[in-house]
Amino acid sequence: MRFSVLASGSTGNAIYVGTDRTSVLIDVGITGKQADASLKEVGVDPKEIKAILVTHEHVDHIKGIGVFARRYGIPIYANQKTWGALDGQIGTIAPEHQMFFEIGEKKEFEDLGIESFGISHDAVEPMGFCFYHGQKKLSVATDLGYVSNKIKETIRGADAYVFESNHDVEMLRMSHYPWSIKRRILSDVGHLSNETAGEALTDLLQGQAERVYLAHLSKENNMMELAQLTVKNILEEKGLKVGDDVFLRETYPHRPTKMEEL
């Protein structure tokens, strides 16, 4: 199983996951042009994509879905409530390409198993995904207000995590954002702070050289160096040595991560 975080952050999100037999995207919150360029940069022909999975209807996750899906004739998978929220946002999608993937479902795409799970965010019915290929597992969890025990049970045991580390609390508090937006981000249906991400990861990681991609960083209220340092300090306080027991990886808003193989 191979994957690349094609884009991650407040401005747009997309992730590629593939095997020798199939390839899928999680969200296309970037332009179709950027999606094409990012896939080609990591050695993937966009025509190979067999499905697009939708986490939720916010624009930074769906901006280019309609254009990309129509260009290559790709089916889109979302739960029923999310399809309702997508109406009018992504243009016309052929009925045969409107597929349902409900929370808690498991589907097989050739040799790639995919499991969806519910998350806490201010969308109609947001989801995360776990991917399985042979003995390998990848867990993708972003746009989380908090990490419930049920989510931890679902995503635990992965070889790699794409995990939200959205903001530094003090940077957010001091930002120019209106208090209503700050309160939403800090709420249980908002986003994970660096500190909360680190604390959740201490419950998930087993010190078996897991790779953690810190994702969905706020452009205004975070920095990758700060996110990595905060998470690193929390993990090492719990006895997990970063660079040995676990590896922290960066994600970027406008370029893909190097293709990772599990």
C-alpha positions as CSV (number, residue, x, y, z in Angstrom):
1,M,0.0,0.0,0.0
2,R,1.3,3.4,-1.0
3,F,0.0,6.9,0.0
4,S,0.8,10.5,-0.4
5,V,-0.8,13.5,1.3
6,L,-1.3,15.6,-1.9
7,A,-2.3,18.7,0.0
8,S,-3.2,19.5,3.6
9,G,-4.2,22.6,5.5
10,S,-6.9,25.3,5.8
11,T,-6.7,26.0,2.0
12,G,-7.3,22.5,0.7
13,N,-7.0,18.8,1.4
14,A,-6.5,15.6,-0.7
15,I,-4.8,12.2,-0.1
16,Y,-3.9,9.5,-2.5
17,V,-3.9,5.8,-1.4
18,G,-3.1,3.0,-3.8
19,T,-2.0,-0.6,-4.4
20,D,-0.7,-2.4,-7.5
21,R,-4.4,-3.1,-8.3
22,T,-6.3,0.1,-7.4
23,S,-6.1,3.7,-6.4
24,V,-8.4,6.1,-4.6
25,L,-8.4,9.7,-3.4
26,I,-9.7,11.0,-0.1
27,D,-11.3,14.4,-0.9
28,V,-10.3,16.8,-3.6
29,G,-10.2,20.1,-1.7
30,I,-7.8,21.6,-4.3
31,T,-8.3,22.6,-7.9
32,G,-8.5,19.9,-10.5
33,K,-5.3,21.3,-12.0
34,Q,-3.4,21.1,-8.7
35,A,-4.7,17.5,-8.2
36,D,-3.4,16.5,-11.6
37,A,0.0,18.1,-11.0
38,S,0.4,16.6,-7.5
39,L,-0.5,13.1,-8.6
40,K,1.9,13.3,-11.5
41,E,4.6,14.6,-9.1
42,V,4.3,11.4,-7.0
43,G,4.2,9.2,-10.1
44,V,0.5,8.5,-10.4
45,D,-1.5,8.9,-13.6
46,P,-4.8,10.6,-12.7
47,K,-6.6,8.2,-15.0
48,E,-5.7,5.4,-12.6
49,I,-8.0,6.7,-9.8
50,K,-10.9,4.4,-9.3
51,A,-12.9,6.2,-6.6
52,I,-13.0,9.5,-4.6
53,L,-14.0,9.2,-0.9
54,V,-15.6,12.3,0.7
55,T,-15.0,13.0,4.4
56,H,-17.4,16.0,4.6
57,E,-18.8,18.9,2.6
58,H,-16.6,21.8,3.6
59,V,-15.0,23.6,0.6
60,D,-11.4,22.8,1.6
61,H,-12.3,19.1,1.1
62,I,-14.5,19.3,-2.0
63,K,-13.4,22.2,-4.1
64,G,-12.2,20.2,-7.1
65,I,-14.2,17.0,-6.7
66,G,-16.7,17.7,-9.4
67,V,-14.2,18.9,-12.0
68,F,-11.8,16.0,-11.3
69,A,-14.5,13.3,-11.2
70,R,-16.1,14.5,-14.4
71,R,-12.8,14.8,-16.2
72,Y,-11.8,11.1,-15.5
73,G,-15.3,9.5,-15.1
74,I,-14.6,8.6,-11.4
75,P,-17.3,7.6,-9.0
76,I,-17.7,9.6,-5.8
77,Y,-18.4,7.9,-2.5
78,A,-20.1,9.8,0.4
79,N,-22.8,9.0,3.0
80,Q,-26.4,10.0,2.3
81,K,-26.4,13.1,4.4
82,T,-23.2,14.4,2.9
83,W,-24.6,13.9,-0.6
84,G,-27.5,16.1,0.4
85,A,-25.1,18.8,1.6
86,L,-23.0,18.5,-1.6
87,D,-26.0,19.4,-3.7
88,G,-25.2,22.5,-5.7
89,Q,-21.6,22.7,-4.6
90,I,-19.9,20.3,-7.0
91,G,-21.9,20.5,-10.2
92,T,-23.7,17.7,-12.0
93,I,-22.5,14.2,-11.2
94,A,-23.9,11.3,-13.3
95,P,-26.2,9.1,-11.3
96,E,-24.1,6.0,-11.9
97,H,-21.1,7.9,-10.3
98,Q,-23.1,8.8,-7.1
99,M,-22.1,6.1,-4.7
100,F,-23.0,5.6,-1.0
101,F,-20.5,4.9,1.8
102,E,-22.1,5.1,5.2
103,I,-20.5,5.5,8.6
104,G,-19.3,2.2,10.0
105,E,-19.3,0.5,6.6
106,K,-16.5,-1.6,5.2
107,K,-15.9,-1.9,1.5
108,E,-13.4,-3.7,-0.7
109,F,-11.8,-2.0,-3.7
110,E,-9.8,-4.8,-5.3
111,D,-7.1,-5.6,-2.7
112,L,-7.7,-2.5,-0.7
113,G,-10.1,-2.7,2.3
114,I,-11.6,0.6,3.5
115,E,-13.5,1.2,6.7
116,S,-15.3,4.5,7.5
117,F,-15.9,5.9,11.0
118,G,-17.8,8.9,12.3
119,I,-15.9,12.0,13.6
120,S,-16.9,15.1,15.6
121,H,-16.9,18.2,13.4
122,D,-19.4,20.9,12.4
123,A,-20.5,19.1,9.2
124,V,-23.7,17.1,8.5
125,E,-22.1,13.7,8.9
126,P,-18.3,13.8,8.7
127,M,-16.2,10.7,8.4
128,G,-12.6,9.4,8.6
129,F,-11.2,6.3,7.0
130,C,-8.9,3.4,7.7
131,F,-7.2,1.5,4.9
132,Y,-6.1,-2.2,4.9
133,H,-3.8,-4.1,2.6
134,G,-2.4,-7.4,3.7
135,Q,-1.1,-6.9,7.2
136,K,-0.7,-3.1,6.8
137,K,-3.1,-0.4,8.0
138,L,-3.3,3.4,7.4
139,S,-5.6,5.6,9.5
140,V,-6.7,9.0,8.3
141,A,-8.3,11.3,11.0
142,T,-8.6,15.0,10.5
143,D,-11.2,17.7,11.2
144,L,-11.9,16.4,14.7
145,G,-13.3,18.3,17.6
146,Y,-12.0,15.6,19.9
147,V,-10.9,12.0,19.7
148,S,-13.4,9.7,21.3
149,N,-12.6,6.3,22.6
150,K,-14.6,4.7,19.8
151,I,-12.4,6.6,17.2
152,K,-9.2,5.5,19.0
153,E,-10.4,1.8,19.0
154,T,-11.0,2.1,15.2
155,I,-7.8,3.8,14.1
156,R,-5.4,2.2,16.6
157,G,-2.8,-0.3,15.4
158,A,-2.0,1.5,12.2
159,D,1.5,1.5,10.6
160,A,0.9,5.1,9.6
161,Y,-1.5,7.9,10.7
162,V,-2.5,11.1,8.9
163,F,-3.6,12.9,12.0
164,E,-4.8,16.5,12.6
165,S,-2.7,19.0,14.4
166,N,-4.6,22.1,13.4
167,H,-3.6,24.9,15.7
168,D,-1.6,26.2,18.6
169,V,-4.1,27.3,21.3
170,E,-2.3,30.5,22.2
171,M,-1.7,31.6,18.6
172,L,-5.5,31.1,18.0
173,R,-6.5,33.0,21.1
174,M,-4.2,35.9,20.0
175,S,-5.3,35.8,16.4
176,H,-7.5,38.3,14.6
177,Y,-10.3,35.8,14.3
178,P,-13.7,36.8,15.7
179,W,-14.4,35.1,19.0
180,S,-17.3,33.1,17.4
181,I,-14.8,31.4,15.1
182,K,-12.3,30.9,17.8
183,R,-14.9,29.3,20.0
184,R,-16.0,27.0,17.1
185,I,-12.4,25.9,16.4
186,L,-11.8,25.2,20.1
187,S,-15.1,23.3,20.5
188,D,-15.9,19.6,20.3
189,V,-17.0,20.0,16.7
190,G,-13.9,22.1,15.7
191,H,-10.3,21.1,15.2
192,L,-7.6,19.4,17.3
193,S,-4.9,21.6,18.8
194,N,-1.2,20.5,18.8
195,E,-1.5,19.6,22.4
196,T,-4.6,17.5,22.0
197,A,-3.2,15.7,19.0
198,G,-0.1,14.8,21.0
199,E,-2.1,13.5,23.9
200,A,-4.3,11.4,21.7
201,L,-1.3,10.0,19.9
202,T,0.1,8.8,23.2
203,D,-2.9,6.6,23.5
204,L,-2.6,5.3,20.0
205,L,1.1,4.7,19.3
206,Q,2.8,1.5,20.4
207,G,6.4,2.5,19.6
208,Q,6.7,0.2,16.6
209,A,8.2,2.8,14.3
210,E,4.8,4.2,13.3
211,R,4.8,7.1,10.9
212,V,2.6,10.1,11.9
213,Y,1.8,12.8,9.3
214,L,0.7,15.9,11.2
215,A,-2.1,17.3,9.0
216,H,-4.6,20.1,8.4
217,L,-2.4,22.8,10.0
218,S,-4.0,26.3,10.2
219,K,-2.2,28.8,8.0
220,E,-2.8,31.6,10.5
221,N,-2.6,29.8,13.8
222,N,0.1,27.2,13.6
223,M,3.6,26.4,12.2
224,M,4.9,22.9,11.3
225,E,7.9,23.4,13.5
226,L,5.7,24.3,16.4
227,A,3.3,21.4,15.8
228,Q,6.2,18.9,15.6
229,L,7.9,20.2,18.7
230,T,4.7,20.2,20.7
231,V,3.8,16.7,19.7
232,K,7.3,15.5,20.1
233,N,7.6,16.8,23.6
234,I,4.3,15.2,24.7
235,L,5.2,11.8,23.1
236,E,8.7,11.8,24.7
237,E,7.2,12.7,28.1
238,K,5.3,9.4,27.8
239,G,8.4,7.5,26.9
240,L,8.1,7.4,23.1
241,K,11.3,8.4,21.4
242,V,10.7,10.4,18.2
243,G,13.0,9.3,15.5
244,D,13.2,5.8,16.9
245,D,9.9,4.5,18.3
246,V,7.8,6.9,16.1
247,F,8.5,9.1,13.2
248,L,6.8,12.5,12.7
249,R,6.3,13.7,9.1
250,E,5.4,17.0,7.6
251,T,2.5,17.8,5.3
252,Y,2.1,20.8,3.0
253,P,-0.7,23.0,1.7
254,H,0.6,23.3,-1.9
255,R,2.7,20.2,-2.6
256,P,2.5,16.5,-2.0
257,T,4.5,14.5,0.5
258,K,6.9,11.9,-0.8
259,M,5.1,8.7,-1.7
260,E,5.2,6.4,1.4
261,E,5.0,2.6,1.1
262,L,3.7,0.3,3.8
